[in-house]
Amino acid sequence: MQTSQPTRSQPARSLRRDLQDAPGFSTWALLLAVLGSVAGTIITSAFGTGHWGTLAGAAAGPVISTTFATKHTGEKGGIRNAIIVILSVGALFITVTGFTFADRVAGQSILPSPDPRAGTFFPASQPSTPSTTPSQSTTPSDGPKSKGPAIQIEPSGPLDCGTAAVGAAAACPQPVTITSAGTDLLRITSIVMTGSDTGDFVPGQDCVGASLDPSQTCDLKVTFQPTAAGPRQATLVIHQNLPWPDRGTTITLTGTGSGDTPSPTDTCLQGYVWREAVPDDHVCVTPETRAQAAQDNSLAASRRSPTGGAYGPDTCLQGYVWREAVPDDHVCVTPETRTQTADDNNLASSRLAG
């Protein structure tokens, strides 16, 4: 009697081998998944969905992109599901790692959002007492230091800049002293003005970008130049690397504009102020240009060549040129600033109210 030989079954293919042979599992597919994750992150952050909402957007983006990609390359069944899961998880990891690193370097989330925060996906640290409103100070001067970065400002109440003639500039009698009151580095990321009379108060920019060690301070000088007579008021907002939901540390600035102007021929049109790049510089410019001039003056020494040069001690470092707001103005600035200065000089007469 003849007996039949048993048939030998084909060896089962491993998932690893299937992935190697799948055209939808490639470097380009991973790149497409990362782009989907980044797009989901940006879109959800712009709508102010918060940390969890942004994370959900970062996770959904690669799932959508890999689903369409695998359909296009023809994968089906279990291998398709495996590709979607592996590429999506990898893309999410790359996106979260990249944004978190960039946030730490910048000191805050690098993405625009209706609610500024310290990190795109995660707060820098958990605040001990969450607050959704700006605060004047987070730590009493004689109390224990807060864990992580913290800020304290003096004066703690409104800063009265006194009285000045309309159109005339006067320094506020005292600066706003910023103190690092925590245990970690405090980074000042920006300083802005809000309120109805923002053009009347010009904060210096010396503290912007400063990194303050615990107990270290920085003095922020403010210039008051009223554009109209009567009480003037605005709010100065200091943005720093405090964890979300901090929205900045505020101080109210007040002052009074008197009805007298220093000279009818020196009065600027509404919206313009004296530049004051040098003493008695009454060229009318925007408040932003005046702040830039003050910042350039404060940085003048650092932009001059320490060894001199063709123009003696006034020789600028490479990349800088003389500002020339007046013929003997040798403050070193960028070429763009010198061009702006010359344009403002040419437009000076058209910006006078008298």
Buried (B, 14 or more C-beta within 10 A) or exposed (E): EEEEEEEEEEEEEEEEEBBEEBEBBBEEBBBBBBBBBBBBBBBBBBEEBBBEEBBBBBBBBBBBBBBEBBEEBEBEEEBBEBBBEBBBBBBBEBBBEBBBEBBEEBBBBEBEBEEBBBBBBBBBBEBEEEEEEBBBBBBEEEEEBBEBBBBBBBEEEEBBBEEBBBBBBBBBEBBBBBBBBBEBBBBBBBBEBEBEBBBBBBBBBBBBEBEBEBEEBBEBBBBBBBBEBEEBBBBBBBBBBBBBBBBBBBBBBBBBBEEEBBEEEBBBEEEBBBBBBBEEBBBBBBBEBBBBBBBBBBBBEEBBBEEEBEEEEBBBEEEBBBBBBBEEBBBBBBEEBBEBBEEBBEEBEEBBBE
